[in-house]
């Protein structure tokens, strides 16, 4: 699956053909949304899991 990346498109959420929306990774806000909703929670879970196991 290719990422949608068009810096000229000012929309952060772009409608997909089959329905739903995709993030426009040419927009900096899309990267912020990705980090806040996936990478930060994953890091927290990993750190807490390691702390409990060690």
C-alpha positions, 0 to 999 in steps of 0.5 A: 500500500503506497502512502498518499503524499502530495505537498501541494494538497493542503488537506490532511485527511484525503478521501479514498476511492473505496470509502474512508480517509487516508492521511496526506503524508506531504502535510506535517500535521499527518506525521504528528497524528501518526506519532501521537496515535501510534508511536508514543503509545507503543513506546509507553507499552513497551517501557511499562512491559519491560519494567514489569518483566525486569 
